[in-house]
């Protein structure tokens, strides 16, 4: 909105936030007024589930923020943090504090407590995809 700097410089930030959509359209024109109104009124979408993982050989945790809480989204986020492609992650398992391993499906995912912490490691599943890249199972261990 830099080309409208001269017009907007006459207003404080609070004044601009209080302008109605019609006021913005009158000041900046139809299209630009609507764009500015939408930009100012946009709300950030908060994640539905947030948890943290630490990778082997790392001392810091990484945030995993899920908006749709789906297995597909989980694969995408974990693969990103592990530096692999989402389709290389063939399954995700969760090791419980009691010592048994559970396949993470949508029910397990929905029951992960917010702000939980996990150790995350990749285990080769012994297969390769059509592109020749190795496939992995992700293992989350409760901390």
N, C-alpha and C positions, 0 to 999 in steps of 0.2 A: 504493500500500500504506500510505497515511498513516493509515488507521483502525487499523492494527496497530502503530503507532509505540510504544505503551506496552509491548506484548509484546516487540517487537524491540529496544527500548532496553536490555534486560537482556543483550544479546549484542554482542560486538564484530563488526566487519566480517568478520574472519577466522573467527570462530565461525559466523556466518551462512553463509559460503561453504562451511564444512565440514559443515553440516547435510545429512542425507540427505533424499531426497524424502519418505520416511515421517515423518521428524522434522518437516518443514515442514507436512505435512498434519495432524499431531497438534497442532502449535502454532496454526495458523491456520484449520484446517478443510480439508475435502477440496478444494474448488475453489480457494480462495485459496492453499493450500499448493502445489498443482500449478502455479498461475500464477507464484508467486514462484520455484519451482524452475526452471521453464522460462525465466523472465527471467534468472535468474542463470547458467544453464548455456548460454544461447544463444551461438552463435559467430557472429562476423561473417563474411560471405561476401566473400572477397577477389576483386577483379577478375582475370580471366584475362589481359587485355591492357590496358596503360596506355600512352597516348602523349599528347603535348601539342601544342596548336595556338595560334597567334597570329593574330588577325584584323587586317585592314588598319587602320591608324591607331591600333593599340593597342601598348603597350610591354610588356605582360605576357602570359604564356602561361596557357592554361586546360587543366586536366587532363581527358582523355577516358578514362573507366574503363568497359571493356566486360566484362560478366560472361558473356555467352553467345557473344560474338564472332560475331555474325550481321550481315548487311547491314541488316536491319530495325533492330537495336539501334544500329548505326553511324549510320543516318539520323536516328534519334530524338535521339541525343546531339549530333550536329553541328548539327542544326536548332535544338535548344535553345540551344546556344552562339551561334548566328547570329541568334537572335530570330525564327525563322520556324517554321511548322508542319512536321512531318515529311513530310507528303504533298506539300509544296511543293518538296522536295528530290528531283528526279527521277532524278539519277545523281550518283555521286561518282567523280571522276577523281584520279589521282595523277601528278604530274609528277616524274619521276626526276631524279637528279643529272646523268644523261647527257642530259637535255633532251627525252625523249619522254614522251608521256602514255598512261597505262594506265587502263582502266576498272576500278574497284575491285569485284571480285567476292569470293566467299568465300575463294578460294585466295589472292588478293592480300592480303586482310585478315589471314588466318592467318599470312602471312609478313612482316607489319610487325614490326619489332624492338621489343621493349619499351623504353619511355622514349625513343622517337624523337620528334623535333620537326618540326613542319610549319607552314608558312604556310597559312592557310585563307582562300579568297575565294569569293564567290558570283558566278556568271555567269548572267544571265538566259538561259533556253533559248528565249525567244520565245513561250512558250505561257502560258495561264492555265488554272487548274482550274475545275471546275464552280461553285465558290464565288466565282469572279472574281479570286482572288488569283494573283499572278504565280508562275510555277514557275522553279526555279533548278537549275543544276548546281553541285555543290561541287567545288572544285579544291584538293587538298592538294599543297603543294610542299615537298619535302624540304629541310630547312635544314642 
